[in-house]
Amino acid sequence: MQSEYKVSTPWTLDAVLAVYDLPFTDLLLRAQTLHRQYFEPNQVQFSTLLSIKTGACPEDCKYCPQSAHYHTGLKAEKLMPLEQVKTAAAQAKANGATRFCMGAAWRAPKDADVAHVAAMVREVKALGMESCVTLGLLNAEQAQTLADAGLDYYNHNVDTSPEFYGEIISTRTFQDRLDTLGNVREAGLKVCSGGIVGMGETRRDRAEMLRQLANLDPPPESVPINELVAVPGTPLAKAHKVDPFEFVRTIAVARILMPAAHVRLSAGRTQMSDEMHALCFMAGANSIFFGDKLLTTANPRDAHDRELLARLGIAAEPGPQTVVAEMCHDHGEMMEAPTESQAQA
């Protein structure tokens, strides 16, 4: 169902704002119609996120409980042992996740750290799952190391617009983010990049953030849209909650600008009603983090997610191995999915 999409004419900020300003139901109809051209309409991708190195991050991102600049009561932990990651990935697969994401609180990892994470990637791939990591700023050689290990996606969110970025982070620039995304692309990796809604930014900032992503060549294959989780101890602990309809609009605009991407309804779901979830799916969200915890903050319980999706008639998107097996079955007989080396032969 999914097709390749390329930007023929770069989006302008005025054009993106015009999409944002559509009447709400018109916007959702446009987003859902486009969504159906690229994806099965009633499927959602299940991803699981694991913090493999927690806290003590030198960055000063005002939203982040892992920053060493703030006192949030979070206990710092060293890089997780390989066996523990293998166990967590196997459990995630057993629970229905098809993509396993690993996050480490670094500004920029050392080469030795990247080598350890590459070993984790190989174990995840051996389970037949898609893999994604987020480790901070990467140079070209580190990106290539991860690509050689079989990594599928690298996550590096731009967070917000270039204009508002300095209000949220001072320890790295918006261009630093783009440089890492460039290194990731040069290594042949897929990009997972999105942002956060509700940090005090304007609609113009949200539009510019999405415009920046949509105009990348090619655009990200995965776009997480987070609602701010206002963690006590961070500078944004008392941030005003974004209007729910504005959040849904952001999902819809992301879908319209990047129709071939998985748009992930990411952090902040514990503060969303079932009805808001349904509107987000209608607006084109087709990926969620599945599991009781994200990196350090809560996520809806597995049982609640399953119940909600059942009520909405939404099924789990099949994983890459399942799709290959089904394709073989359609050709007359059930065959085992090829190994990675066979597929590349």
Rosetta blueprint (number, residue, H / E / L):
1 M L
2 Q L
3 S L
4 E L
5 Y L
6 K L
7 V L
8 S L
9 T L
10 P L
11 W L
12 T L
13 L H
14 D H
15 A H
16 V H
17 L H
18 A H
19 V H
20 Y H
21 D L
22 L L
23 P L
24 F H
25 T H
26 D H
27 L H
28 L H
29 L H
30 R H
31 A H
32 Q H
33 T H
34 L H
35 H H
36 R H
37 Q H
38 Y H
39 F L
40 E L
41 P L
42 N L
43 Q E
44 V E
45 Q E
46 F E
47 S E
48 T E
49 L E
50 L E
51 S E
52 I E
53 K E
54 T E
55 G L
56 A L
57 C E
58 P L
59 E L
60 D L
61 C L
62 K L
63 Y L
64 C L
65 P L
66 Q L
67 S E
68 A L
69 H L
70 Y L
71 H L
72 T L
73 G L
74 L L
75 K L
76 A L
77 E E
78 K L
79 L L
80 M L
81 P L
82 L H
83 E H
84 Q H
85 V H
86 K H
87 T H
88 A H
89 A H
90 A H
91 Q H
92 A H
93 K H
94 A H
95 N L
96 G L
97 A L
98 T L
99 R E
100 F E
101 C E
102 M E
103 G E
104 A E
105 A L
106 W L
107 R L
108 A L
109 P L
110 K L
111 D H
112 A H
113 D H
114 V H
115 A H
116 H H
117 V H
118 A H
119 A H
120 M H
121 V H
122 R H
123 E H
124 V H
125 K H
126 A H
127 L L
128 G L
129 M L
130 E E
131 S E
132 C E
133 V E
134 T E
135 L L
136 G L
137 L L
138 L L
139 N L
140 A H
141 E H
142 Q H
143 A H
144 Q H
145 T H
146 L H
147 A H
148 D H
149 A L
150 G L
151 L L
152 D L
153 Y E
154 Y E
155 N E
156 H L
157 N L
158 V L
159 D E
160 T L
161 S L
162 P H
163 E H
164 F H
165 Y H
166 G H
167 E H
168 I H
169 I L
170 S L
171 T L
172 R L
173 T L
174 F H
175 Q H
176 D H
177 R H
178 L H
179 D H
180 T H
181 L H
182 G H
183 N H
184 V H
185 R H
186 E H
187 A L
188 G L
189 L L
190 K E
191 V E
192 C E
193 S L
194 G L
195 G E
196 I E
197 V E
198 G L
199 M L
200 G L
201 E L
202 T L
203 R H
204 R H
205 D H
206 R H
207 A H
208 E H
209 M H
210 L H
211 R H
212 Q H
213 L H
214 A H
215 N L
216 L L
217 D L
218 P L
219 P L
220 P L
221 E L
222 S E
223 V E
224 P E
225 I E
226 N E
227 E E
228 L L
229 V L
230 A L
231 V L
232 P L
233 G L
234 T L
235 P L
236 L L
237 A L
238 K L
239 A L
240 H L
241 K L
242 V L
243 D L
244 P H
245 F H
246 E H
247 F H
248 V H
249 R H
250 T H
251 I H
252 A H
253 V H
254 A H
255 R H
256 I H
257 L H
258 M L
259 P L
260 A L
261 A L
262 H E
263 V E
264 R E
265 L E
266 S L
267 A L
268 G L
269 R H
270 T H
271 Q H
272 M L
273 S L
274 D H
275 E H
276 M H
277 H H
278 A H
279 L H
280 C H
281 F H
282 M H
283 A L
284 G L
285 A L
286 N L
287 S E
288 I E
289 F E
290 F L
291 G L
292 D L
293 K E
294 L L
295 L L
296 T L
297 T L
298 A E
299 N L
300 P L
301 R L
302 D H
303 A H
304 H H
305 D H
306 R H
307 E H
308 L H
309 L H
310 A H
311 R H
312 L H
313 G L
314 I L
315 A E
316 A E
317 E L
318 P L
319 G L
320 P H
321 Q H
322 T H
323 V H
324 V H
325 A H
326 E H
327 M H
328 C H
329 H H
330 D H
331 H L
332 G L
333 E L
334 M L
335 M L
336 E L
337 A L
338 P L
339 T L
340 E H
341 S H
342 Q H
343 A H
344 Q H
345 A L
